[in-house]
């Protein structure tokens, strides 16, 4: 959620306020899995959260298919 110019939550805030983007499902892949961040992400409607060190690429594909369909 840490990026060079904005945090991921700042980006999510902007996306959710833009009617053209608000319906796009979001899945976060982050180094962090802190409970407070997960709760905040849920409030933004984030569909899923993966911690970078705890998944493999097949899991990412599987979760994306579950979110947006085949």
N, C-alpha and C positions, 0 to 999 in steps of 0.2 A: 504494500500500500504506500510505500515510500517511493516517490519518483522525483526527478530533478526539479520541476517547477511547481508542481501541485501534488497534493496527496491523492490517493485513489478515491478517498471519500469526497474530496472537492470535485473530482471528475464525475463521480456518481451523482452528486448534487446537481451539477450542470446538465447531465444527461436526463435526469428525472424531471427537470424543469422544462426541457425542450420537448414539445408535443410530438415532434417528428422522431425523436429518439426514445422517448419514455417507455415504449412497449418492447424495446429490444431486451431479451433476456440476458442477464449478466452472470457469469461465473468467474470468481476470483481465483487466481493462482498466485500464492504469496509465500514468502518465507515465514510468515507469522500465522499462528493459529490461536492467538489470544482470545479468551472468551468475550472480553469487552468489544473487540473488533468484530467478532462474529455476530454479536447481538446488534451492533450498529449496522452491519451489512444487511442483516435481516430486515431492519427498518427501511432500508433502501430497496427492498424487494430482490436482493441478490438470490439467485436460484441455488447456487452451490459454492463451496469454498474448498480448495485443495491446498495443502501445505506442500511446497515444492519437494521436500525431502521424503515425502510419504506416499508417492504414487508413481505409476509408470504411464507411458504414453497411451497404452490401451485403455486405461481407466479414464483418461481425459476424453478420448473418443466416445467411450461408453456413456459418460455423463452428459456430453454434448448431445448425443443422440436422444438421451432420455429427456433433455430439456427442450430441444427443438424438433425432435422426431427424426425418422430415417431420412 
